[in-house]
C-alpha cells in the first residue's frame, strides 16, 4: 500500500525545498492537500512525481514545481480572494484555499466542475466555490480578485481577466505559443497600470478556449 503522506513529504522536501521554494504557506499547503484524490485511481500511484498528470477529458494536473513557483510569486495572503481559472478537478483551488480566504474556481467542463465540487466537499474545503463558465472570461460576478491563477497554459492573458484584478492584485500564468519555450509570468496591478515580469521557464498543457484567432492567409 502506498504511503501517500510520506509521498507528500518527499515532494515538499525533495522537489520543492531543493528548488528555491521558500514560502512556508505554499510548502505547508502542498504538504497537506492529498494530490492523489485529484488524479483518480488510475494515476494515484504517481500523483507526486513532478509531471503533468491526466485527469480526463483532455485536461491535466499541473506539475507540482510549476504550481509552487506560481503560488510563491503570487504572494497569497490570509485575507486574499483568489480566482482559479480552469480548475479541472480542483487541486490548485484546494491548495490556494489553505493559504487564502476564499477561492472562486471556474471550470468550463461541467464534468470536471462536478468532480471538483465533490472533492471539495470530501475535503471540507468550505471556502472554495466551483462555478461553470467560459474560462477566457474569468468570473466577473465576484470580481475584483487579489490573486488570479491559471491552472493551465494560455497564449496570452485576456484583457477581460486582467480587468478583474484588484489594485495591488497579482496574476500568475504560464504563457506558451507556437514558437519557443513557455514561461511563467507574474502580472501586478499597481493601481494605475499592469506590470508583467517573467518568473521562470515553464511548460504545461494548455487550457481550452484560449486559442488565438487565425488571420487570413493570401
Buried (B, 14 or more C-beta within 10 A) or exposed (E): EEEBEEBBEEBBEEBBEEEEBEBEBBBBBBBBBBBBBBBBEEBBEEBBBBBBBBBBEEBBBBBBBBBBBBBBBBBBEEEBBBBBBBBBBBBBBBBBBBBBBBBBBBBBBEEBBBBBBBBBEEBEBEBBBBBEBEBBBBBEEBBBBBBBBBBBBBBEBBEEBBEBBBEEBBBBBBBBEEEEEBBBBBBBBEEEEBEEEEBBEBBBBBBBEBEEEEEEEE
